[in-house]
Amino acid sequence: MFVLLIIILPFLTSCQALKYKPTKAGEVPINPEERVRKNIEEGRGFRLMGGVQGGKFDFASSNYLWRAALDTIDFMPLVSANYSGGIVITDWYSENNKTDEAIKISIRFLTNEIRADALDVKVFLKQCDKNFNCSVTENKGKLSNQLMVSILKKAAKYEKEGIEKNKKENPYINEALDDQQGN
């Protein structure tokens, strides 16, 4: 046991969180609430029991663009939804069980930021004749633009709701956001 401790100790002392960091008297706020707020702003702090967590986490449910895209095409069956790969692909879909026409949508996420160039939306149209000879073409028209606008609007709405919810739940974050915005 003692040997194991000696082997692990150098690794633990190299951890940034365990290193002693000397500070000057004026650098650390005396007031605990100010200290907590400073740590949260720097992404170092967290609270237990439903409090604020510091740092940046990247989960699919917290990505407004991702959620908005899935909500926009929720009526279509999905073939693939790969968050880490940044792509959503639907299966062929046709209204009223039409056998001669179907669409397929591919949404590629180029960034997590809500902006016009964040998405690459492609709509494919499959048209078949009576002998089921089908041709697939990319529909570069109105539908792909409408989908993109719808996704961006929903994402902006989700982001605004998330900020408002966060402000209500976390007064320290609220103060930090006000400070950043110069209020």
PyRosetta script that sets phi, psi and omega in degrees:
from pyrosetta import init, pose_from_sequence

init()
pose = pose_from_sequence("MFVLLIIILPFLTSCQALKYKPTKAGEVPINPEERVRKNIEEGRGFRLMGGVQGGKFDFASSNYLWRAALDTIDFMPLVSANYSGGIVITDWYSENNKTDEAIKISIRFLTNEIRADALDVKVFLKQCDKNFNCSVTENKGKLSNQLMVSILKKAAKYEKEGIEKNKKENPYINEALDDQQGN")
pose.set_psi(1, -43.3)
pose.set_omega(1, 179.8)
pose.set_phi(2, -63.3)
pose.set_psi(2, -39.7)
pose.set_omega(2, 179.7)
pose.set_phi(3, -64.8)
pose.set_psi(3, -41.0)
pose.set_omega(3, 178.7)
pose.set_phi(4, -62.2)
pose.set_psi(4, -41.3)
pose.set_omega(4, 178.5)
pose.set_phi(5, -62.8)
pose.set_psi(5, -42.2)
pose.set_omega(5, 179.2)
pose.set_phi(6, -64.7)
pose.set_psi(6, -36.1)
pose.set_omega(6, 179.6)
pose.set_phi(7, -71.3)
pose.set_psi(7, -40.0)
pose.set_omega(7, -175.9)
pose.set_phi(8, -78.6)
pose.set_psi(8, -30.1)
pose.set_omega(8, -174.9)
pose.set_phi(9, -53.9)
pose.set_psi(9, -44.4)
pose.set_omega(9, 178.8)
pose.set_phi(10, -62.3)
pose.set_psi(10, -33.5)
pose.set_omega(10, 179.0)
pose.set_phi(11, -69.9)
pose.set_psi(11, -39.3)
pose.set_omega(11, -180.0)
pose.set_phi(12, -68.0)
pose.set_psi(12, -36.9)
pose.set_omega(12, -179.1)
pose.set_phi(13, -73.0)
pose.set_psi(13, -18.4)
pose.set_omega(13, 177.2)
pose.set_phi(14, -84.3)
pose.set_psi(14, -9.0)
pose.set_omega(14, 177.7)
pose.set_phi(15, -68.8)
pose.set_psi(15, 135.3)
pose.set_omega(15, -178.3)
pose.set_phi(16, -61.6)
pose.set_psi(16, -36.9)
pose.set_omega(16, -176.3)
pose.set_phi(17, -68.9)
pose.set_psi(17, -25.5)
pose.set_omega(17, -176.7)
pose.set_phi(18, -95.9)
pose.set_psi(18, -5.7)
pose.set_omega(18, -178.8)
pose.set_phi(19, -74.2)
pose.set_psi(19, 143.9)
pose.set_omega(19, 176.2)
pose.set_phi(20, -78.7)
pose.set_psi(20, 128.0)
pose.set_omega(20, -179.7)
pose.set_phi(21, -118.8)
pose.set_psi(21, 106.1)
pose.set_omega(21, 178.4)
pose.set_phi(22, -68.0)
pose.set_psi(22, 139.2)
pose.set_omega(22, 178.5)
pose.set_phi(23, -129.7)
pose.set_psi(23, 157.6)
pose.set_omega(23, 176.1)
pose.set_phi(24, -84.5)
pose.set_psi(24, 160.5)
pose.set_omega(24, -173.8)
pose.set_phi(25, -59.1)
pose.set_psi(25, -36.5)
pose.set_omega(25, -176.0)
pose.set_phi(26, -86.0)
pose.set_psi(26, -6.9)
pose.set_omega(26, -175.5)
pose.set_phi(27, -76.9)
pose.set_psi(27, -32.4)
pose.set_omega(27, -176.6)
pose.set_phi(28, -102.5)
pose.set_psi(28, 122.7)
pose.set_omega(28, 179.1)
pose.set_phi(29, -62.2)
pose.set_psi(29, 144.5)
pose.set_omega(29, 179.8)
pose.set_phi(30, -77.9)
pose.set_psi(30, -39.8)
pose.set_omega(30, -179.6)
pose.set_phi(31, -67.1)
pose.set_psi(31, 126.1)
pose.set_omega(31, -178.2)
pose.set_phi(32, -60.4)
pose.set_psi(32, -37.0)
pose.set_omega(32, -180.0)
pose.set_phi(33, -64.7)
pose.set_psi(33, -38.8)
pose.set_omega(33, 177.4)
pose.set_phi(34, -67.9)
pose.set_psi(34, -37.6)
pose.set_omega(34, 177.3)
pose.set_phi(35, -63.2)
pose.set_psi(35, -44.4)
pose.set_omega(35, 179.6)
pose.set_phi(36, -62.1)
pose.set_psi(36, -46.6)
pose.set_omega(36, -179.8)
pose.set_phi(37, -60.1)
pose.set_psi(37, -42.1)
pose.set_omega(37, 179.9)
pose.set_phi(38, -64.0)
pose.set_psi(38, -44.0)
pose.set_omega(38, 178.9)
pose.set_phi(39, -63.6)
pose.set_psi(39, -41.0)
pose.set_omega(39, 179.7)
pose.set_phi(40, -65.6)
pose.set_psi(40, -43.2)
pose.set_omega(40, 178.3)
pose.set_phi(41, -59.2)
pose.set_psi(41, -36.6)
pose.set_omega(41, -179.2)
pose.set_phi(42, -84.9)
pose.set_psi(42, -0.7)
pose.set_omega(42, 178.0)
pose.set_phi(43, 76.1)
pose.set_psi(43, 22.6)
pose.set_omega(43, -176.4)
pose.set_phi(44, -105.9)
pose.set_psi(44, -17.1)
pose.set_omega(44, -170.1)
pose.set_phi(45, -105.5)
pose.set_psi(45, 161.4)
pose.set_omega(45, 171.8)
pose.set_phi(46, -153.3)
pose.set_psi(46, 160.2)
pose.set_omega(46, 177.3)
pose.set_phi(47, -124.1)
pose.set_psi(47, 148.4)
pose.set_omega(47, 175.9)
pose.set_phi(48, -93.9)
pose.set_psi(48, 167.0)
pose.set_omega(48, 176.8)
pose.set_phi(49, 63.4)
pose.set_psi(49, 53.1)
pose.set_omega(49, 173.2)
pose.set_phi(50, 81.1)
pose.set_psi(50, 15.5)
pose.set_omega(50, -178.4)
pose.set_phi(51, -88.1)
pose.set_psi(51, -162.2)
pose.set_omega(51, -177.3)
pose.set_phi(52, -80.9)
pose.set_psi(52, 141.7)
pose.set_omega(52, 174.0)
pose.set_phi(53, -114.2)
pose.set_psi(53, 136.7)
pose.set_omega(53, 178.2)
pose.set_phi(54, -89.2)
pose.set_psi(54, 170.4)
pose.set_omega(54, 178.7)
pose.set_phi(55, 89.9)
pose.set_psi(55, 176.9)
pose.set_omega(55, -178.1)
pose.set_phi(56, -120.1)
pose.set_psi(56, 123.8)
pose.set_omega(56, -179.5)
pose.set_phi(57, -113.0)
pose.set_psi(57, 143.3)
pose.set_omega(57, -175.9)
pose.set_phi(58, -121.7)
pose.set_psi(58, 83.4)
pose.set_omega(58, 177.9)
pose.set_phi(59, -106.7)
pose.set_psi(59, 151.3)
pose.set_omega(59, -178.9)
pose.set_phi(60, -59.5)
pose.set_psi(60, -38.0)
pose.set_omega(60, -177.6)
pose.set_phi(61, -70.8)
pose.set_psi(61, -20.0)
pose.set_omega(61, 179.2)
pose.set_phi(62, -94.6)
pose.set_psi(62, -2.3)
pose.set_omega(62, 178.5)
pose.set_phi(63, -91.6)
pose.set_psi(63, 109.3)
pose.set_omega(63, -174.6)
pose.set_phi(64, -64.1)
pose.set_psi(64, -37.1)
pose.set_omega(64, -179.9)
pose.set_phi(65, -65.0)
pose.set_psi(65, -43.2)
pose.set_omega(65, 179.2)
pose.set_phi(66, -62.2)
pose.set_psi(66, -49.2)
pose.set_omega(66, -179.7)
pose.set_phi(67, -61.5)
pose.set_psi(67, -42.4)
pose.set_omega(67, -179.2)
pose.set_phi(68, -64.3)
pose.set_psi(68, -39.7)
pose.set_omega(68, 179.1)
pose.set_phi(69, -64.0)
pose.set_psi(69, -46.1)
pose.set_omega(69, -179.8)
pose.set_phi(70, -66.2)
pose.set_psi(70, -37.4)
pose.set_omega(70, 178.0)
pose.set_phi(71, -68.4)
pose.set_psi(71, -33.5)
pose.set_omega(71, -179.4)
pose.set_phi(72, -69.0)
pose.set_psi(72, -38.9)
pose.set_omega(72, -177.8)
pose.set_phi(73, -106.6)
pose.set_psi(73, 27.3)
pose.set_omega(73, -175.4)
pose.set_phi(74, -66.7)
pose.set_psi(74, -15.8)
pose.set_omega(74, 178.8)
pose.set_phi(75, -80.3)
pose.set_psi(75, -12.4)
pose.set_omega(75, -177.1)
pose.set_phi(76, -101.1)
pose.set_psi(76, 142.4)
pose.set_omega(76, 175.6)
pose.set_phi(77, -71.3)
pose.set_psi(77, 140.6)
pose.set_omega(77, -178.1)
pose.set_phi(78, -96.1)
pose.set_psi(78, 140.8)
pose.set_omega(78, 171.5)
pose.set_phi(79, -93.3)
pose.set_psi(79, -41.8)
pose.set_omega(79, -177.9)
pose.set_phi(80, -149.3)
pose.set_psi(80, 136.3)
pose.set_omega(80, 172.9)
pose.set_phi(81, -137.0)
pose.set_psi(81, 94.8)
pose.set_omega(81, -174.6)
pose.set_phi(82, -110.2)
pose.set_psi(82, 101.0)
pose.set_omega(82, -176.9)
pose.set_phi(83, -65.8)
pose.set_psi(83, -44.4)
pose.set_omega(83, -177.8)
pose.set_phi(84, -67.8)
pose.set_psi(84, -28.9)
pose.set_omega(84, 177.3)
pose.set_phi(85, -86.5)
pose.set_psi(85, -15.2)
pose.set_omega(85, 177.2)
pose.set_phi(86, 72.3)
pose.set_psi(86, 40.6)
pose.set_omega(86, -179.5)
pose.set_phi(87, -145.4)
pose.set_psi(87, 143.9)
pose.set_omega(87, 173.8)
pose.set_phi(88, -127.6)
pose.set_psi(88, 130.1)
pose.set_omega(88, 178.9)
pose.set_phi(89, -129.0)
pose.set_psi(89, 128.7)
pose.set_omega(89, 178.1)
pose.set_phi(90, -92.7)
pose.set_psi(90, 167.2)
pose.set_omega(90, 172.5)
pose.set_phi(91, -85.2)
pose.set_psi(91, 171.0)
pose.set_omega(91, 176.9)
pose.set_phi(92, -65.1)
pose.set_psi(92, 135.3)
pose.set_omega(92, -177.0)
pose.set_phi(93, -132.6)
pose.set_psi(93, 135.5)
pose.set_omega(93, 174.6)
pose.set_phi(94, -137.7)
pose.set_psi(94, 144.1)
pose.set_omega(94, 179.1)
pose.set_phi(95, -81.2)
pose.set_psi(95, 146.8)
pose.set_omega(95, 175.8)
pose.set_phi(96, 54.4)
pose.set_psi(96, 33.1)
pose.set_omega(96, 176.8)
pose.set_phi(97, 54.2)
pose.set_psi(97, 37.4)
pose.set_omega(97, 175.0)
pose.set_phi(98, -67.3)
pose.set_psi(98, 133.0)
pose.set_omega(98, 179.2)
pose.set_phi(99, -96.7)
pose.set_psi(99, -10.2)
pose.set_omega(99, -175.3)
pose.set_phi(100, -97.9)
pose.set_psi(100, -6.4)
pose.set_omega(100, -176.5)
pose.set_phi(101, -151.5)
pose.set_psi(101, 136.0)
pose.set_omega(101, 178.2)
pose.set_phi(102, -153.0)
pose.set_psi(102, 158.0)
pose.set_omega(102, 176.3)
pose.set_phi(103, -124.3)
pose.set_psi(103, 157.0)
pose.set_omega(103, 177.2)
pose.set_phi(104, -137.9)
pose.set_psi(104, 138.5)
pose.set_omega(104, -177.0)
pose.set_phi(105, -119.8)
pose.set_psi(105, 138.0)
pose.set_omega(105, 175.0)
pose.set_phi(106, -124.7)
pose.set_psi(106, 125.9)
pose.set_omega(106, 178.5)
pose.set_phi(107, -120.8)
pose.set_psi(107, 120.6)
pose.set_omega(107, 178.0)
pose.set_phi(108, -111.6)
pose.set_psi(108, 130.9)
pose.set_omega(108, -179.0)
pose.set_phi(109, -94.7)
pose.set_psi(109, 118.9)
pose.set_omega(109, -177.5)
pose.set_phi(110, -95.1)
pose.set_psi(110, -21.5)
pose.set_omega(110, 176.7)
pose.set_phi(111, -158.3)
pose.set_psi(111, 162.1)
pose.set_omega(111, 177.1)
pose.set_phi(112, -87.0)
pose.set_psi(112, -8.2)
pose.set_omega(112, -179.4)
pose.set_phi(113, -76.0)
pose.set_psi(113, 144.7)
pose.set_omega(113, -179.6)
pose.set_phi(114, -86.6)
pose.set_psi(114, 97.9)
pose.set_omega(114, 179.2)
pose.set_phi(115, -156.3)
pose.set_psi(115, 165.8)
pose.set_omega(115, -171.5)
pose.set_phi(116, -61.6)
pose.set_psi(116, -34.2)
pose.set_omega(116, -178.0)
pose.set_phi(117, -92.8)
pose.set_psi(117, 17.3)
pose.set_omega(117, -178.8)
pose.set_phi(118, -82.6)
pose.set_psi(118, -18.7)
pose.set_omega(118, -175.2)
pose.set_phi(119, -123.7)
pose.set_psi(119, 149.5)
pose.set_omega(119, 169.5)
pose.set_phi(120, -122.9)
pose.set_psi(120, 101.0)
pose.set_omega(120, -177.3)
pose.set_phi(121, -101.2)
pose.set_psi(121, 125.5)
pose.set_omega(121, 177.1)
pose.set_phi(122, -123.7)
pose.set_psi(122, 134.6)
pose.set_omega(122, 177.6)
pose.set_phi(123, -117.4)
pose.set_psi(123, 126.7)
pose.set_omega(123, 179.4)
pose.set_phi(124, -109.8)
pose.set_psi(124, 137.1)
pose.set_omega(124, -179.2)
pose.set_phi(125, -113.6)
pose.set_psi(125, 126.2)
pose.set_omega(125, 177.8)
pose.set_phi(126, -110.0)
pose.set_psi(126, 121.5)
pose.set_omega(126, 178.2)
pose.set_phi(127, -120.7)
pose.set_psi(127, 130.6)
pose.set_omega(127, -176.9)
pose.set_phi(128, -121.5)
pose.set_psi(128, 146.8)
pose.set_omega(128, 174.4)
pose.set_phi(129, -91.5)
pose.set_psi(129, -174.4)
pose.set_omega(129, -175.8)
pose.set_phi(130, -64.4)
pose.set_psi(130, -24.6)
pose.set_omega(130, 178.9)
pose.set_phi(131, -90.7)
pose.set_psi(131, 9.8)
pose.set_omega(131, -178.9)
pose.set_phi(132, 61.2)
pose.set_psi(132, 31.8)
pose.set_omega(132, 168.6)
pose.set_phi(133, -85.6)
pose.set_psi(133, 113.1)
pose.set_omega(133, -172.0)
pose.set_phi(134, -109.5)
pose.set_psi(134, 148.0)
pose.set_omega(134, 172.9)
pose.set_phi(135, -126.9)
pose.set_psi(135, 139.8)
pose.set_omega(135, -179.0)
pose.set_phi(136, -114.9)
pose.set_psi(136, 129.3)
pose.set_omega(136, 178.0)
pose.set_phi(137, -133.2)
pose.set_psi(137, 153.4)
pose.set_omega(137, 175.4)
pose.set_phi(138, -84.6)
pose.set_psi(138, 127.9)
pose.set_omega(138, 179.7)
pose.set_phi(139, -92.8)
pose.set_psi(139, 99.9)
pose.set_omega(139, -176.4)
pose.set_phi(140, -95.7)
pose.set_psi(140, 47.7)
pose.set_omega(140, -175.4)
pose.set_phi(141, -122.7)
pose.set_psi(141, -140.7)
pose.set_omega(141, -172.0)
pose.set_phi(142, -59.6)
pose.set_psi(142, -42.2)
pose.set_omega(142, -173.1)
pose.set_phi(143, -62.7)
pose.set_psi(143, -43.7)
pose.set_omega(143, 179.5)
pose.set_phi(144, -65.1)
pose.set_psi(144, -38.3)
pose.set_omega(144, 176.3)
pose.set_phi(145, -66.9)
pose.set_psi(145, -40.6)
pose.set_omega(145, 177.7)
pose.set_phi(146, -63.5)
pose.set_psi(146, -40.8)
pose.set_omega(146, 177.7)
pose.set_phi(147, -63.1)
pose.set_psi(147, -44.6)
pose.set_omega(147, -179.4)
pose.set_phi(148, -62.2)
pose.set_psi(148, -45.6)
pose.set_omega(148, 179.9)
pose.set_phi(149, -62.8)
pose.set_psi(149, -42.4)
pose.set_omega(149, 179.1)
pose.set_phi(150, -62.4)
pose.set_psi(150, -43.8)
pose.set_omega(150, 179.2)
pose.set_phi(151, -63.8)
pose.set_psi(151, -45.4)
pose.set_omega(151, -178.9)
pose.set_phi(152, -64.7)
pose.set_psi(152, -39.1)
pose.set_omega(152, 177.9)
pose.set_phi(153, -64.3)
pose.set_psi(153, -45.3)
pose.set_omega(153, 179.7)
pose.set_phi(154, -64.3)
pose.set_psi(154, -41.3)
pose.set_omega(154, -179.4)
pose.set_phi(155, -62.9)
pose.set_psi(155, -42.2)
pose.set_omega(155, 178.0)
pose.set_phi(156, -64.0)
pose.set_psi(156, -39.1)
pose.set_omega(156, 177.7)
pose.set_phi(157, -64.9)
pose.set_psi(157, -44.9)
pose.set_omega(157, 178.9)
pose.set_phi(158, -62.5)
pose.set_psi(158, -40.3)
pose.set_omega(158, 179.5)
pose.set_phi(159, -63.7)
pose.set_psi(159, -43.8)
pose.set_omega(159, 179.6)
pose.set_phi(160, -62.9)
pose.set_psi(160, -43.3)
pose.set_omega(160, 178.0)
pose.set_phi(161, -63.0)
pose.set_psi(161, -40.0)
pose.set_omega(161, 179.4)
pose.set_phi(162, -64.4)
pose.set_psi(162, -40.8)
pose.set_omega(162, 178.9)
pose.set_phi(163, -65.5)
pose.set_psi(163, -44.6)
pose.set_omega(163, 179.9)
pose.set_phi(164, -63.1)
pose.set_psi(164, -41.5)
pose.set_omega(164, 179.1)
pose.set_phi(165, -64.5)
pose.set_psi(165, -42.5)
pose.set_omega(165, -179.4)
pose.set_phi(166, -65.3)
pose.set_psi(166, -37.9)
pose.set_omega(166, 178.9)
pose.set_phi(167, -63.6)
pose.set_psi(167, -39.8)
pose.set_omega(167, -179.3)
pose.set_phi(168, -68.6)
pose.set_psi(168, -37.9)
pose.set_omega(168, -174.9)
pose.set_phi(169, -82.9)
pose.set_psi(169, -26.7)
pose.set_omega(169, -171.8)
pose.set_phi(170, -131.1)
pose.set_psi(170, 95.3)
pose.set_omega(170, -179.6)
pose.set_phi(171, -64.2)
pose.set_psi(171, -27.2)
pose.set_omega(171, -180.0)
pose.set_phi(172, -70.2)
pose.set_psi(172, -40.5)
pose.set_omega(172, 177.4)
pose.set_phi(173, -66.4)
pose.set_psi(173, -40.9)
pose.set_omega(173, 178.7)
pose.set_phi(174, -56.3)
pose.set_psi(174, -46.2)
pose.set_omega(174, 179.0)
pose.set_phi(175, -64.9)
pose.set_psi(175, -40.1)
pose.set_omega(175, -179.5)
pose.set_phi(176, -64.8)
pose.set_psi(176, -41.1)
pose.set_omega(176, 178.3)
pose.set_phi(177, -64.6)
pose.set_psi(177, -41.0)
pose.set_omega(177, 177.8)
pose.set_phi(178, -62.1)
pose.set_psi(178, -41.7)
pose.set_omega(178, 179.3)
pose.set_phi(179, -63.3)
pose.set_psi(179, -41.3)
pose.set_omega(179, -179.4)
pose.set_phi(180, -66.7)
pose.set_psi(180, -36.0)
pose.set_omega(180, -178.2)
pose.set_phi(181, -84.4)
pose.set_psi(181, -2.5)
pose.set_omega(181, 176.5)
pose.set_phi(182, 81.5)
pose.set_psi(182, 20.6)
pose.set_omega(182, 179.8)
pose.set_phi(183, -86.5)
pose.dump_pdb("model.pdb")
